[in-house]
């Protein structure tokens, strides 16, 4: 793990972990055209998308696949519980965007040193104004595992200020194990927010068959694994991987560990 030093206009300096703001590799043999079409429609018509589900439902794999095929510049930020403070969150967020839009975030971070900067609406406004300067360049911002900082009192005011005012060519994709905070539901009712929940994330039987065939496995094995997993993405992928490695597993009814990224 390497650390990079991020300096701001204040006296504070902070070490950033580059892996947290690096787009992960494309998941192997995982292609979800049905869900990718939903995300593409959301990007074209809404300001933001929330992909919500428990561990193993395929949130991260879907977000990575979409980000790598959406045709936009992508700013990826994997949120950790240690990012609970607004100033830490913003430094990672603007750093991820600055990798795609050089120079972005300087004024937003400078504003953190001003009186009242602990109020989330002020940095949200600065963030929006800077995004407007790059409006001609389509951008996808991915916030992975946002549930880890939902306890932050600043989060809902920040998002409620930010999301409705995003520039037309900027879209925020959030993955979370919990549904978005209640105030954000107003955006859904106004059709500016799309939610992809566990019911949508679950594999259909034809999708399970396609996944197993990509591993060189039969539709009969796919059906058995589908019934066992109830379409849960992580379990299906683990079964398919184990079964494709000869001698590791004889039947999809055996327990298999869920792989990373699901």
Residue pairs with C-beta under 8 A, 6 or more apart in sequence:
1 17
1 19
2 17
2 18
3 15
3 16
3 17
3 18
4 15
4 16
4 18
5 13
5 14
5 15
5 16
6 13
6 14
6 15
6 16
6 91
6 95
7 13
8 14
8 91
8 109
8 110
8 112
8 113
9 106
9 109
9 110
9 113
10 109
10 110
10 112
10 113
12 87
14 88
14 91
16 91
16 92
16 95
19 78
20 77
20 78
20 79
20 80
20 92
21 75
21 76
21 77
21 78
21 92
21 95
21 96
21 99
22 76
23 64
23 67
23 68
23 74
23 76
23 142
24 60
24 64
24 76
24 261
25 64
26 64
26 65
26 68
27 61
27 64
27 65
27 261
29 211
29 214
29 215
29 240
30 58
30 61
30 65
30 211
30 233
30 237
31 65
31 210
31 214
32 58
32 62
32 65
32 207
34 204
34 207
35 62
35 196
35 200
35 201
36 62
36 65
36 66
36 69
38 194
38 196
38 200
39 49
39 62
39 66
39 70
39 173
39 196
40 66
40 70
41 194
42 48
42 49
42 171
42 194
43 49
43 70
43 72
43 140
43 171
45 191
46 171
46 191
46 192
46 193
46 194
47 163
47 164
47 166
47 171
47 172
47 187
47 192
47 193
48 163
48 166
48 171
48 172
48 173
48 174
48 187
48 192
48 193
48 194
49 171
49 172
49 173
49 174
49 193
49 194
49 195
49 196
50 174
50 175
50 176
50 179
50 180
50 184
50 193
50 194
50 195
50 196
51 59
51 62
51 63
51 173
51 174
51 175
51 176
51 196
51 201
52 59
52 175
52 176
52 177
52 178
52 179
52 180
52 195
52 196
52 197
52 198
53 59
53 177
53 197
53 198
53 201
54 177
54 198
55 177
55 234
55 258
55 262
56 232
56 233
56 234
56 235
56 258
56 262
57 198
57 201
57 202
57 232
57 233
57 234
57 262
58 201
58 233
58 234
58 262
59 175
59 176
59 177
59 201
59 262
60 144
60 175
60 261
60 262
61 233
61 237
61 261
61 262
62 196
62 201
63 142
63 144
63 173
63 175
64 261
66 173
67 74
67 76
67 140
67 142
67 173
68 74
70 140
71 138
72 138
72 139
72 140
72 171
73 100
73 101
73 137
73 138
73 139
73 140
74 100
74 139
74 140
74 141
74 142
75 93
75 96
75 97
75 99
75 100
75 139
75 140
75 141
75 142
76 96
76 142
76 144
77 92
77 93
77 96
77 141
77 142
77 143
77 144
78 144
78 145
79 89
79 92
79 143
79 144
79 145
79 146
79 148
79 149
80 145
80 148
81 148
81 149
82 88
83 89
83 92
83 148
83 149
84 149
84 151
84 152
85 152
86 118
86 120
86 123
86 152
86 154
86 158
87 112
89 149
89 152
90 105
90 108
90 109
90 112
90 123
90 127
91 109
93 105
93 127
93 141
93 143
94 104
94 105
94 108
94 109
94 127
95 105
96 141
97 104
97 105
97 139
97 141
98 104
98 105
100 139
101 134
101 137
101 139
104 130
104 131
104 134
105 127
105 130
107 126
107 129
107 130
108 123
108 126
108 127
108 130
111 117
111 122
111 123
111 126
112 123
114 122
116 122
117 123
118 154
120 154
120 155
120 157
120 158
120 161
121 157
121 158
121 161
123 158
124 157
124 158
124 161
124 162
125 161
127 162
128 162
128 165
128 166
128 167
131 139
131 166
131 167
131 170
132 167
134 167
135 167
135 168
135 169
135 170
136 169
137 169
138 169
138 170
139 169
139 170
139 171
140 171
140 172
140 173
141 170
141 171
141 172
141 173
142 172
142 173
142 174
142 175
143 172
143 173
143 174
143 175
144 175
145 175
145 176
145 177
146 155
146 174
146 175
146 176
147 176
147 177
147 178
149 155
150 176
150 178
150 181
155 181
156 181
156 183
156 184
159 181
159 184
160 183
160 184
162 172
163 172
163 184
163 187
163 192
163 193
164 187
164 192
166 172
174 180
179 195
179 197
180 193
180 195
184 193
185 193
187 193
188 194
188 195
201 233
202 230
202 231
202 232
202 233
203 211
203 226
203 229
203 231
203 232
203 233
203 236
204 231
205 222
205 223
205 226
205 231
208 222
208 223
208 225
208 226
208 231
208 236
209 219
209 222
209 223
211 222
211 236
211 237
211 240
212 218
212 219
212 221
212 222
212 225
212 240
212 243
213 219
213 222
214 240
215 240
215 241
215 243
215 244
216 244
217 240
217 243
217 244
221 243
221 252
222 240
224 251
224 252
224 253
225 235
225 236
225 239
225 240
225 243
225 252
226 236
228 235
228 239
228 252
228 253
229 235
229 236
229 239
233 262
234 258
234 259
234 262
235 256
235 258
237 258
237 259
237 262
238 256
238 257
238 258
238 259
239 249
239 252
239 256
241 256
241 259
242 248
242 249
242 254
242 256
243 249
243 252
249 256
